[in-house]
């Protein structure tokens, strides 16, 4: 329903029948060709954007569930831990070096490498069993460092106004100008990340009982960490490379999914992906319909997610002080 709504809302008056006829024509069900302008609006603009929003939302929701599971902490989220910032830094380096001219695949690869590097750093030097304060301070430090390096890169390239504008627009988290080429990258990478996430779902359930208990029950923690790093790197790296930083989806969505399906990752992972896709579709569609100027979805998710983060932090306060 949300996907259909996303195809109907936006510049250009199109009815349900118009959209159905255009989709039917491209699927070979309707022989009559639709008007060229309407066809371009639906098939070249709205449909790839809506599908990309779906994949990115699913990626962020699933990545949040895996991150919270591997750290056993409800505040763990790619944006909070600096994982998204690491992906963004590597992508900006690619922009500065002109690597993005090779195509979206190059940027996606760099962003995935950045996300993987930050997560590996967290797990390797901090460990999976950390308290709330250490988790938050680590995320703040990493985000500050990556942001400083990103600013330094832009300062050194101050004469390239096009680079600065492109990076600024990209880092706000936007789906403007995305096409089938971007969707062709998101579909396989996000699917691979979701597959890896489902593969480790049982081990994540056992890890919830504690690292020592997990080892005694036969869980290979090193293997689990490697697979979790790979899954989160694919999901966060792909999402960040294609759309910029969209924060707090990976924090809010797993909490909602956990309330609906319980803590078991067998149901939590697919439900987080589904809710993430639906939530981001709703935000993006609303952003395109409410304002005369399209508001980047990343701005809206931050405005909505930050108070939720503070609420979770407030709830964790007695536990942290104890």
Buried (B, 14 or more C-beta within 10 A) or exposed (E): EBBEBBBBBBEEEBEEEBBBBBBBBBEEEBEEEBEEEBBBBBBEBBBBBBBBBBBBBBBBBBBBBBBBBBBBBBBBBBBBBBBBBBBBBBBBBBBBEEBBEEEBEBBBBBBBBBBBBBBBBBBEEBEBEBEBEEBBEBBEEBBEBBBEBBEEBBEEBEEBEEBBEBBEBBBBBBBEEBEEEBBBBBBEBBBBBBEBBBEBBEBBBBBBEEBEEBEEEEBEBEEBBBBBBBBBBBBBBBBBBBBBBBBBBBBBBBBBBBEEBEEBBBBBBBBBBBBBBBBBBBBBBBBBEEEEEBBBBBBBBBEBBEEBBEEBBEEBEEEEEE
